[in-house]
Amino acid sequence: MRPAHLLKRGVLALAIGATTVALAACAPSAPGEAASGGSGGTGGSGTDVLNIATTTDVVNLNPMLGNSRTDSWVTDLMYPRLLTINADGSKQPYLATKWGYSKDGKTGFFELRDDFMWSDGTKLTAKDVAYTINTIKTQQPKGNVVAGFMTNLVKATAVSDTRVEVQLKRPDSVVIPEVGFWMTVVPEHVFGKQPKMDDFANNSDWVSAGPYRLSSIAKGQSYTLERVPSYPMAPGGKPTLSKVVFKVYPDVNTEILALQKGDVDVIANALPPAQVKGLSTTMGLEVADIPGLGFTHMTYNMKRPPMNDVRVRQALAHAVDYEAIRQVAVQGQAVTANNSPITDSLKEWADPSLKEYAFDPEKSKALLAEAGVSNLKLSMIYSLQDPVVAAWATMVKESAAKAGITIDLRGLDRNTYLAKTVEGDYDIYAGSFAIMDEPISNMSLQYLPKGAINYSQVDDPKLTTLIEQAQGTVDVNEQKSLVQQAARYVHDNMIDNIIYVQNLKVAHSDKWTGFETKPSELLSIIDPQSLAKVTRK
């Protein structure tokens, strides 16, 4: 999911013109020598080699650490998840065949397939799963989002080769589905030799239980994975490709050039909206729809006055032209989120009575006057990594100015942006989430005081109580009522300004077939089950 906004049609034309210049001026990087990880080339070509473009290098090859999109794409091909996901957010079997809770809700469990092997010949068992869970719980590796789902987890135990039981302090409906989906299982016989996960780079001698295994790296240029002969979820138990090569390009423009020239077969990251129409009509290419389960939003740092005043946050909400953003910046490829953290993508949970704040500069002025605030000046951080985000930010700046609000735009390189986000060093944060799949766990991460992605810096006892009550019950109807109450509280108090939900587009050569589509940029058509069966026409 990508944040994106443009100013007006004239600015849109300017942005497209700038893209054309960039396309003409840039060329893809040439692969160099492998940096680490054994023998093998840095790329490949042939009828069973798939070349994939990405704009980001790998940061961590240890999936227990915080990671980027490219990290996930590479490591997911080696380390299986317990569960996968459908477009509506429902969980589906992957390594686990069954999952759930005991009657009292204090014990969770996963039943596993018995036909997964690590590439060195070691059988994957429940001990690997229990080891992975317990290591994340006890060590809390840097940036590991799964640790945020483990507040009430005591320990995991392998009670047989195919069953893991999870002991909980109290009933917690979040643990099993979220650990099941977000955690990738690592081999205990490899990772268990490392005393501290934060110090383990996992940059050579890889062992895989996925369809492919990393074989060589050319840092900043390419990552080559070779087929693992036995993968039970591939057709006939054998992945269709001999190699998967991720090639790193400086930006989406050079990715598109590489795809058009035939240097790559797939662009992994989502296309900027302005590029979709042109690529959809380009001979030799196909554009696939990727369902959106995330959202794009702005959060107002409630620890910084005057954003601790609800009237100021509501004034900021009324100073955004949401429909213009969706039509101009996102090229009509997005729908309203009704400023709710539970969007219509999760139909069973969404509250249809919640409506979008009207763009009303005069209302904004009145609310600011009521709060005793004048000449409001704020800064907004966003990542320059996304080719649309600068225009999105510019559009918000212009609409806010009509309400007498000055916004200082601070577009940052990704590392600085992430650092400032972690530190809470901003007035307004602009960003997006690729997958918001479980309403209760999402709200726990976003709006509890110690939530890992609590970017609004909210600490509200009423909201905390609603979320914790929802988390502590396994009664679905009660959960739904509590979730909707919490969503309304976030909406009415403008604790998080959810702007839109966008369905994404990815491009690939029409010479390939068999891609399986999963929701979000995280899975997309780069999901292991997809790449295990794709073939050249």
PAVEX-940144 format. One record per residue (C-alpha): x, y, z; residue in one letter. Coordinates in pm, whole numbers. Layout:
<rs>
+--------+--------+--------+------+
:     xx :     yy :     zz : rest :
+--------+--------+--------+------+
:      X :      Y :      Z :    A :
...
+--------+--------+--------+------+
</rs>
This chain:
<rs>
+--------+--------+--------+------+
:     xx :     yy :     zz : rest :
+--------+--------+--------+------+
:      0 :      0 :      0 :    M :
:    148 :    333 :   -103 :    R :
:     70 :    687 :     12 :    P :
:     22 :    916 :   -283 :    A :
:   -109 :   1260 :   -356 :    H :
:    -76 :   1514 :   -631 :    L :
:   -154 :   1883 :   -638 :    L :
:   -372 :   1980 :   -936 :    K :
:   -390 :   1860 :  -1294 :    R :
:   -113 :   2099 :  -1394 :    G :
:    114 :   1951 :  -1129 :    V :
:     14 :   1603 :  -1239 :    L :
:    120 :   1684 :  -1594 :    A :
:    447 :   1823 :  -1460 :    L :
:    508 :   1505 :  -1260 :    A :
:    443 :   1287 :  -1565 :    I :
:    679 :   1504 :  -1769 :    G :
:    946 :   1467 :  -1505 :    A :
:    899 :   1089 :  -1515 :    T :
:    955 :   1090 :  -1891 :    T :
:   1281 :   1279 :  -1849 :    V :
:   1393 :   1039 :  -1578 :    A :
:   1316 :    741 :  -1798 :    L :
:   1529 :    881 :  -2075 :    A :
:   1815 :    975 :  -1845 :    A :
:   1853 :    663 :  -1630 :    C :
:   1971 :    313 :  -1706 :    A :
:   1960 :      0 :  -1491 :    P :
:   2270 :    -90 :  -1290 :    S :
:   2484 :   -364 :  -1433 :    A :
:   2534 :   -672 :  -1212 :    P :
:   2876 :   -708 :  -1054 :    G :
:   3055 :   -985 :   -873 :    E :
:   2884 :  -1182 :   -598 :    A :
:   2960 :  -1033 :   -258 :    A :
:   2887 :  -1328 :    -29 :    S :
:   2703 :  -1650 :     10 :    G :
:   2883 :  -1908 :   -200 :    G :
:   2909 :  -1972 :   -569 :    S :
:   2678 :  -1880 :   -850 :    G :
:   2620 :  -1585 :  -1076 :    G :
:   2444 :  -1265 :   -984 :    T :
:   2170 :  -1308 :  -1239 :    G :
:   2040 :  -1545 :  -1497 :    G :
:   1839 :  -1593 :  -1811 :    S :
:   1657 :  -1885 :  -1959 :    G :
:   1316 :  -2040 :  -1987 :    T :
:   1303 :  -2127 :  -1617 :    D :
:   1476 :  -1820 :  -1464 :    V :
:   1254 :  -1537 :  -1340 :    L :
:   1413 :  -1192 :  -1303 :    N :
:   1235 :   -956 :  -1062 :    I :
:   1298 :   -582 :  -1026 :    A :
:   1300 :   -405 :   -690 :    T :
:   1399 :    -55 :   -582 :    T :
:   1535 :   -147 :   -239 :    T :
:   1834 :   -349 :   -130 :    D :
:   1808 :   -616 :    136 :    V :
:   1867 :   -476 :    485 :    V :
:   1836 :   -797 :    690 :    N :
:   1851 :  -1159 :    580 :    L :
:   1760 :  -1263 :    933 :    N :
:   1377 :  -1269 :    921 :    P :
:   1361 :  -1229 :   1299 :    M :
:   1480 :   -871 :   1262 :    L :
:   1286 :   -574 :   1128 :    G :
:   1291 :   -580 :    752 :    N :
:   1209 :   -401 :    430 :    S :
:    989 :   -521 :    145 :    R :
:   1280 :   -677 :    -42 :    T :
:   1395 :   -853 :    276 :    D :
:   1051 :  -1010 :    306 :    S :
:   1032 :  -1108 :    -61 :    W :
:   1367 :  -1286 :    -39 :    V :
:   1335 :  -1447 :    304 :    T :
:    974 :  -1559 :    247 :    D :
:   1104 :  -1780 :    -33 :    L :
:   1318 :  -1963 :    227 :    M :
:   1130 :  -1949 :    557 :    Y :
:    763 :  -2056 :    558 :    P :
:    480 :  -1886 :    743 :    R :
:    233 :  -2092 :    942 :    L :
:    -64 :  -1927 :    770 :    L :
:   -131 :  -1733 :    452 :    T :
:   -413 :  -1492 :    374 :    I :
:   -700 :  -1429 :    133 :    N :
:   -809 :  -1096 :    -15 :    A :
:  -1074 :  -1052 :    256 :    D :
:   -817 :  -1092 :    534 :    G :
:   -921 :  -1448 :    624 :    S :
:   -638 :  -1680 :    722 :    K :
:   -565 :  -1992 :    520 :    Q :
:   -341 :  -2297 :    578 :    P :
:     25 :  -2292 :    483 :    Y :
:    267 :  -2480 :    710 :    L :
:    -17 :  -2516 :    963 :    A :
:   -325 :  -2717 :    871 :    T :
:   -532 :  -2631 :   1181 :    K :
:   -509 :  -2364 :   1450 :    W :
:   -716 :  -2229 :   1737 :    G :
:   -765 :  -2214 :   2113 :    Y :
:   -869 :  -2434 :   2403 :    S :
:  -1216 :  -2382 :   2552 :    K :
:  -1084 :  -2155 :   2828 :    D :
:   -884 :  -1951 :   2572 :    G :
:   -560 :  -1988 :   2767 :    K :
:   -391 :  -2231 :   2529 :    T :
:   -343 :  -2182 :   2157 :    G :
:   -227 :  -2445 :   1910 :    F :
:   -101 :  -2510 :   1557 :    F :
:   -123 :  -2847 :   1382 :    E :
:    150 :  -2874 :   1115 :    L :
:    206 :  -3051 :    786 :    R :
:    458 :  -3336 :    813 :    D :
:    611 :  -3306 :    464 :    D :
:    831 :  -2994 :    491 :    F :
:   1209 :  -3039 :    487 :    M :
:   1497 :  -2796 :    527 :    W :
:   1725 :  -2789 :    223 :    S :
:   2008 :  -2957 :    417 :    D :
:   1790 :  -3266 :    464 :    G :
:   1670 :  -3191 :    818 :    T :
:   1297 :  -3238 :    874 :    K :
:   1098 :  -2926 :    971 :    L :
:    906 :  -3004 :   1290 :    T :
:    711 :  -2836 :   1566 :    A :
:   1042 :  -2783 :   1749 :    K :
:   1142 :  -2526 :   1486 :    D :
:    812 :  -2344 :   1533 :    V :
:    836 :  -2346 :   1914 :    A :
:   1198 :  -2230 :   1895 :    Y :
:   1107 :  -1939 :   1666 :    T :
:    818 :  -1827 :   1888 :    I :
:   1016 :  -1854 :   2212 :    N :
:   1321 :  -1675 :   2071 :    T :
:   1111 :  -1380 :   1953 :    I :
:    935 :  -1370 :   2291 :    K :
:   1249 :  -1384 :   2505 :    T :
:   1493 :  -1185 :   2293 :    Q :
:   1256 :   -926 :   2139 :    Q :
:   1480 :   -886 :   1828 :    P :
:   1508 :   -533 :   1692 :    K :
:   1219 :   -432 :   1472 :    G :
:   1035 :   -764 :   1498 :    N :
:    665 :   -681 :   1463 :    V :
:    559 :  -1030 :   1578 :    V :
:    682 :   -954 :   1931 :    A :
:    402 :   -698 :   1952 :    G :
:    145 :   -980 :   1932 :    F :
:    306 :  -1173 :   2219 :    M :
:    216 :   -961 :   2522 :    T :
:     13 :  -1243 :   2680 :    N :
:    223 :  -1530 :   2547 :    L :
:    416 :  -1727 :   2810 :    V :
:    587 :  -1994 :   2600 :    K :
:    542 :  -2234 :   2311 :    A :
:    594 :  -2610 :   2342 :    T :
:    634 :  -2878 :   2075 :    A :
:    409 :  -3151 :   2217 :    V :
:    472 :  -3368 :   1909 :    S :
:    652 :  -3334 :   1575 :    D :
:    338 :  -3181 :   1424 :    T :
:    172 :  -2993 :   1713 :    R :
:    273 :  -2671 :   1887 :    V :
:     87 :  -2549 :   2194 :    E :
:    111 :  -2189 :   2313 :    V :
:     54 :  -2106 :   2679 :    Q :
:   -111 :  -1767 :   2745 :    L :
:   -137 :  -1552 :   3058 :    K :
:   -502 :  -1484 :   2974 :    R :
:   -731 :  -1534 :   2674 :    P :
:   -597 :  -1336 :   2378 :    D :
:   -767 :  -1362 :   2040 :    S :
:   -472 :  -1192 :   1867 :    V :
:   -187 :  -1433 :   1930 :    V :
:   -267 :  -1735 :   1711 :    I :
:   -386 :  -1569 :   1386 :    P :
:   -123 :  -1293 :   1395 :    E :
:    177 :  -1500 :   1498 :    V :
:     57 :  -1757 :   1247 :    G :
:     54 :  -1510 :    959 :    F :
:    334 :  -1264 :   1035 :    W :
:    600 :  -1499 :   1174 :    M :
:    831 :  -1692 :    943 :    T :
:    965 :  -2017 :   1084 :    V :
:   1344 :  -2055 :   1104 :    V :
:   1553 :  -2373 :   1150 :    P :
:   1648 :  -2428 :   1513 :    E :
:   1956 :  -2630 :   1417 :    H :
:   2098 :  -2321 :   1240 :    V :
:   1961 :  -2021 :   1429 :    F :
:   1982 :  -2194 :   1769 :    G :
:   2362 :  -2180 :   1750 :    K :
:   2346 :  -1801 :   1771 :    Q :
:   2336 :  -1655 :   2125 :    P :
:   2173 :  -1326 :   2019 :    K :
:   1950 :  -1274 :   1717 :    M :
:   2033 :   -901 :   1696 :    D :
:   2392 :  -1002 :   1612 :    D :
:   2310 :  -1275 :   1357 :    F :
:   2330 :  -1143 :   1000 :    A :
:   2241 :  -1478 :    834 :    N :
:   2446 :  -1369 :    533 :    N :
:   2583 :  -1704 :    413 :    S :
:   2525 :  -2081 :    412 :    D :
:   2148 :  -2047 :    393 :    W :
:   1909 :  -2331 :    473 :    V :
:   1562 :  -2312 :    320 :    S :
:   1227 :  -2487 :    361 :    A :
:   1071 :  -2276 :     87 :    G :
:   1073 :  -2321 :   -289 :    P :
:   1409 :  -2144 :   -337 :    Y :
:   1736 :  -2090 :   -149 :    R :
:   1959 :  -1783 :   -164 :    L :
:   2286 :  -1874 :   -335 :    S :
:   2466 :  -1547 :   -412 :    S :
:   2456 :  -1174 :   -346 :    I :
:   2588 :   -874 :   -535 :    A :
:   2509 :   -600 :   -286 :    K :
:   2315 :   -315 :   -443 :    G :
:   2265 :   -513 :   -763 :    Q :
:   2118 :   -862 :   -736 :    S :
:   2012 :  -1151 :   -514 :    Y :
:   2001 :  -1496 :   -672 :    T :
:   1797 :  -1785 :   -533 :    L :
:   1817 :  -2140 :   -665 :    E :
:   1550 :  -2406 :   -668 :    R :
:   1504 :  -2633 :   -367 :    V :
:   1431 :  -2974 :   -526 :    P :
:   1153 :  -3068 :   -283 :    S :
:    879 :  -2822 :   -189 :    Y :
:    543 :  -2987 :   -110 :    P :
:    329 :  -2690 :   -214 :    M :
:    467 :  -2680 :   -571 :    A :
:    303 :  -2874 :   -857 :    P :
:    437 :  -3228 :   -830 :    G :
:    641 :  -3122 :   -526 :    G :
:    908 :  -2942 :   -734 :    K :
:    924 :  -2565 :   -797 :    P :
:    893 :  -2476 :  -1165 :    T :
:   1183 :  -2226 :  -1177 :    L :
:   1552 :  -2311 :  -1157 :    S :
:   1634 :  -1961 :  -1032 :    K :
:   1471 :  -1646 :   -904 :    V :
:   1684 :  -1331 :   -936 :    V :
:   1597 :  -1003 :   -763 :    F :
:   1764 :   -712 :   -942 :    K :
:   1802 :   -378 :   -764 :    V :
:   1727 :    -58 :   -957 :    Y :
:   1750 :    301 :   -833 :    P :
:   1383 :    387 :   -892 :    D :
:   1062 :    273 :  -1055 :    V :
:   1146 :    451 :  -1380 :    N :
:   1453 :    236 :  -1441 :    T :
:   1253 :    -71 :  -1338 :    E :
:    999 :      8 :  -1610 :    I :
:   1274 :     54 :  -1869 :    L :
:   1422 :   -281 :  -1766 :    A :
:   1084 :   -453 :  -1799 :    L :
:   1022 :   -300 :  -2141 :    Q :
:   1369 :   -405 :  -2260 :    K :
:   1322 :   -760 :  -2129 :    G :
:   1599 :   -733 :  -1867 :    D :
:   1346 :   -829 :  -1599 :    V :
:   1020 :  -1022 :  -1609 :    D :
:    839 :   -870 :  -1310 :    V :
:    836 :   -543 :  -1118 :    I :
:    781 :   -647 :   -757 :    A :
:    677 :   -313 :   -609 :    N :
:    342 :   -154 :   -686 :    A :
:    325 :     83 :   -981 :    L :
:    274 :    456 :   -927 :    P :
:    -86 :    535 :  -1030 :    P :
:     31 :    768 :  -1310 :    A :
:    215 :    478 :  -1478 :    Q :
:    -67 :    223 :  -1475 :    V :
:   -262 :    329 :  -1784 :    K :
:     43 :    346 :  -2009 :    G :
:    177 :      8 :  -1902 :    L :
:   -166 :   -154 :  -1928 :    S :
:   -165 :    -82 :  -2302 :    T :
:    201 :   -166 :  -2366 :    T :
:    245 :   -466 :  -2593 :    M :
:    418 :   -756 :  -2424 :    G :
:    323 :   -650 :  -2070 :    L :
:     41 :   -734 :  -1832 :    E :
:    -77 :   -537 :  -1529 :    V :
:   -222 :   -742 :  -1242 :    A :
:   -464 :   -617 :   -977 :    D :
:   -352 :   -669 :   -618 :    I :
:   -628 :   -642 :   -355 :    P :
:   -568 :   -382 :    -87 :    G :
:   -596 :   -471 :    281 :    L :
:   -415 :   -165 :    407 :    G :
:   -467 :    208 :    408 :    F :
:   -294 :    542 :    367 :    T :
:   -314 :    785 :    657 :    H :
:   -184 :   1086 :    845 :    M :
:   -140 :   1084 :   1220 :    T :
:   -117 :   1392 :   1440 :    Y :
:    135 :   1364 :   1722 :    N :
:    -87 :   1399 :   2028 :    M :
:    211 :   1453 :   2257 :    K :
:    277 :   1785 :   2088 :    R :
:     43 :   2072 :   2171 :    P :
:   -189 :   2183 :   2027 :    P :
:   -257 :   1840 :   1868 :    M :
:   -356 :   1713 :   2210 :    N :
:   -675 :   1918 :   2161 :    D :
:   -939 :   1720 :   1973 :    V :
:  -1071 :   2037 :   1808 :    R :
:   -733 :   2099 :   1647 :    V :
:   -717 :   1743 :   1512 :    R :
:  -1071 :   1777 :   1378 :    Q :
:   -974 :   2108 :   1218 :    A :
:   -684 :   1932 :   1044 :    L :
:   -919 :   1659 :    926 :    A :
:  -1159 :   1913 :    772 :    H :
:   -860 :   2073 :    592 :    A :
:   -801 :   1771 :    363 :    V :
:   -963 :   1739 :     20 :    D :
:   -999 :   1361 :     24 :    Y :
:  -1185 :   1316 :   -303 :    E :
:   -936 :   1531 :   -495 :    A :
:   -655 :   1323 :   -352 :    I :
:   -815 :    999 :   -466 :    R :
:   -903 :   1124 :   -813 :    Q :
:   -590 :   1323 :   -895 :    V :
:   -309 :   1174 :   -690 :    A :
:   -419 :    812 :   -699 :    V :
:   -572 :    838 :  -1046 :    Q :
:   -909 :    706 :   -927 :    G :
:   -752 :    382 :   -803 :    Q :
:   -857 :    435 :   -441 :    A :
:  -1177 :    448 :   -237 :    V :
:  -1267 :    631 :     82 :    T :
:  -1180 :    477 :    416 :    A :
:  -1441 :    698 :    586 :    N :
:  -1161 :    808 :    819 :    N :
:  -1203 :    476 :   1002 :    S :
:   -922 :    241 :   1105 :    P :
:  -1153 :    -51 :   1018 :    I :
:  -1212 :     -5 :    647 :    T :
:  -1466 :   -167 :    419 :    D :
:  -1199 :   -419 :    312 :    S :
:  -1286 :   -597 :    638 :    L :
:  -1658 :   -601 :    567 :    K :
:  -1759 :   -813 :    864 :    E :
:  -1604 :   -562 :   1104 :    W :
:  -1652 :   -222 :    941 :    A :
:  -1913 :     22 :   1075 :    D :
:  -2114 :    148 :    774 :    P :
:  -2245 :    447 :    970 :    S :
:  -1904 :    617 :    983 :    L :
:  -1859 :    885 :    718 :    K :
:  -1567 :   1084 :    582 :    E :
:  -1496 :   1429 :    725 :    Y :
:  -1607 :   1697 :    478 :    A :
:  -1341 :   1918 :    323 :    F :
:  -1446 :   2246 :    484 :    D :
:  -1178 :   2514 :    541 :    P :
:  -1428 :   2742 :    715 :    E :
:  -1516 :   2465 :    960 :    K :
:  -1143 :   2421 :   1023 :    S :
:  -1104 :   2790 :   1100 :    K :
:  -1400 :   2782 :   1337 :    A :
:  -1263 :   2481 :   1527 :    L :
:   -919 :   2641 :   1559 :    L :
:  -1076 :   2963 :   1688 :    A :
:  -1278 :   2763 :   1939 :    E :
:   -955 :   2597 :   2057 :    A :
:   -785 :   2938 :   2085 :    G :
:   -528 :   2849 :   1820 :    V :
:   -411 :   3090 :   1551 :    S :
:   -129 :   3087 :   1294 :    N :
:    -94 :   2710 :   1329 :    L :
:    236 :   2591 :   1183 :    K :
:    322 :   2222 :   1167 :    L :
:    578 :   1997 :    999 :    S :
:    492 :   1674 :    815 :    M :
:    739 :   1393 :    750 :    I :
:    712 :   1145 :    465 :    Y :
:    938 :    910 :    273 :    S :
:   1086 :   1018 :    -59 :    L :
:   1104 :    648 :   -154 :    Q :
:    753 :    661 :   -295 :    D :
:    730 :    851 :   -626 :    P :
:    382 :    981 :   -541 :    V :
:    419 :   1077 :   -177 :    V :
:    571 :   1420 :   -238 :    A :
:    272 :   1520 :   -449 :    A :
:     34 :   1378 :   -189 :    W :
:    200 :   1589 :     78 :    A :
:    193 :   1895 :   -146 :    T :
:   -178 :   1851 :   -201 :    M :
:   -244 :   1840 :    174 :    V :
:    -28 :   2148 :    225 :    K :
:   -233 :   2345 :    -29 :    E :
:   -572 :   2246 :    111 :    S :
:   -459 :   2319 :    469 :    A :
:   -344 :   2667 :    365 :    A :
:   -705 :   2748 :    274 :    K :
:   -787 :   2694 :    641 :    A :
:   -501 :   2919 :    752 :    G :
:   -278 :   2624 :    849 :    I :
:     87 :   2623 :    742 :    T :
:    246 :   2282 :    683 :    I :
:    622 :   2253 :    639 :    D :
:    688 :   1949 :    417 :    L :
:    985 :   1734 :    513 :    R :
:   1050 :   1463 :    257 :    G :
:   1319 :   1231 :    394 :    L :
:   1530 :    940 :    280 :    D :
:   1385 :    614 :    406 :    R :
:   1634 :    556 :    690 :    N :
:   1589 :    907 :    830 :    T :
:   1213 :    879 :    792 :    Y :
:   1207 :    550 :    983 :    L :
:   1435 :    686 :   1255 :    A :
:   1217 :    994 :   1310 :    K :
:    907 :    774 :   1312 :    T :
:   1052 :    552 :   1585 :    V :
:   1158 :    856 :   1787 :    E :
:    819 :   1029 :   1747 :    G :
:   1005 :   1328 :   1601 :    D :
:    726 :   1485 :   1392 :    Y :
:    409 :   1691 :   1413 :    D :
:    235 :   1497 :   1136 :    I :
:    336 :   1154 :   1006 :    Y :
:    231 :   1055 :    652 :    A :
:    251 :    690 :    558 :    G :
:     70 :    369 :    483 :    S :
:     28 :      6 :    584 :    F :
:     21 :   -282 :    338 :    A :
:   -189 :   -524 :    543 :    I :
:   -433 :   -452 :    824 :    M :
:   -576 :   -800 :    855 :    D :
:   -701 :   -848 :   1212 :    E :
:   -900 :   -553 :   1356 :    P :
:   -818 :   -622 :   1720 :    I :
:   -446 :   -673 :   1674 :    S :
:   -421 :   -380 :   1434 :    N :
:   -580 :   -150 :   1690 :    M :
:   -358 :   -290 :   1964 :    S :
:    -48 :   -203 :   1763 :    L :
:   -181 :    138 :   1656 :    Q :
:   -357 :    278 :   1960 :    Y :
:   -239 :    112 :   2279 :    L :
:     21 :    325 :   2465 :    P :
:    303 :     79 :   2395 :    K :
:    180 :    -25 :   2051 :    G :
:    462 :    -80 :   1803 :    A :
:    300 :    147 :   1543 :    I :
:    133 :    400 :   1774 :    N :
:    231 :    692 :   1551 :    Y :
:    -35 :    924 :   1697 :    S :
:    133 :    878 :   2037 :    Q :
:   -212 :    824 :   2187 :    V :
:   -259 :    716 :   2548 :    D :
:   -634 :    726 :   2604 :    D :
:   -780 :    514 :   2889 :    P :
:  -1122 :    475 :   2725 :    K :
:   -976 :    360 :   2394 :    L :
:   -730 :    130 :   2572 :    T :
:  -1014 :    -34 :   2767 :    T :
:  -1221 :    -99 :   2454 :    L :
:   -927 :   -257 :   2271 :    I :
:   -816 :   -471 :   2567 :    E :
:  -1172 :   -594 :   2622 :    Q :
:  -1195 :   -694 :   2255 :    A :
:   -858 :   -866 :   2275 :    Q :
:   -957 :  -1062 :   2585 :    G :
:  -1276 :  -1222 :   2453 :    T :
:  -1320 :  -1503 :   2203 :    V :
:  -1691 :  -1424 :   2152 :    D :
:  -1711 :  -1293 :   1793 :    V :
:  -2024 :  -1081 :   1843 :    N :
:  -1880 :   -915 :   2151 :    E :
:  -1553 :   -856 :   1967 :    Q :
:  -1734 :   -693 :   1676 :    K :
:  -1927 :   -457 :   1904 :    S :
:  -1614 :   -351 :   2092 :    L :
:  -1411 :   -307 :   1771 :    V :
:  -1679 :    -84 :   1619 :    Q :
:  -1696 :    124 :   1937 :    Q :
:  -1319 :    167 :   1927 :    A :
:  -1324 :    257 :   1556 :    A :
:  -1591 :    520 :   1616 :    R :
:  -1388 :    664 :   1904 :    Y :
:  -1080 :    692 :   1679 :    V :
:  -1291 :    849 :   1403 :    H :
:  -1479 :   1099 :   1619 :    D :
:  -1171 :   1208 :   1813 :    N :
:   -955 :   1210 :   1497 :    M :
:   -687 :    998 :   1661 :    I :
:   -584 :    872 :   1317 :    D :
:   -677 :   1029 :    982 :    N :
:   -732 :    732 :    749 :    I :
:   -745 :    880 :    399 :    I :
:   -804 :    599 :    149 :    Y :
:   -775 :    233 :     59 :    V :
:   -593 :    160 :   -265 :    Q :
:   -596 :   -153 :   -475 :    N :
:   -248 :   -190 :   -618 :    L :
:   -117 :   -272 :   -964 :    K :
:    195 :   -469 :  -1055 :    V :
:    343 :   -526 :  -1398 :    A :
:    501 :   -834 :  -1554 :    H :
:    594 :   -972 :  -1893 :    S :
:    311 :  -1152 :  -2072 :    D :
:    554 :  -1433 :  -2153 :    K :
:    489 :  -1578 :  -1807 :    W :
:    179 :  -1745 :  -1666 :    T :
:     64 :  -1913 :  -1346 :    G :
:    107 :  -1623 :  -1104 :    F :
:   -113 :  -1650 :   -795 :    E :
:   -234 :  -1316 :   -660 :    T :
:   -232 :  -1243 :   -287 :    K :
:   -333 :   -917 :   -117 :    P :
:    -85 :   -634 :    -58 :    S :
:    259 :   -550 :   -186 :    E :
:    405 :   -784 :     77 :    L :
:    263 :  -1094 :    -94 :    L :
:    135 :   -979 :   -434 :    S :
:    248 :  -1217 :   -711 :    I :
:    585 :  -1263 :   -534 :    I :
:    431 :  -1498 :   -278 :    D :
:    620 :  -1830 :   -248 :    P :
:    321 :  -2035 :   -359 :    Q :
:    296 :  -1815 :   -669 :    S :
:    664 :  -1835 :   -765 :    L :
:    667 :  -2210 :   -703 :    A :
:    434 :  -2268 :   -999 :    K :
:    489 :  -1985 :  -1249 :    V :
:    604 :  -2094 :  -1596 :    T :
:    705 :  -1938 :  -1925 :    R :
:    437 :  -1963 :  -2193 :    K :
+--------+--------+--------+------+
</rs>
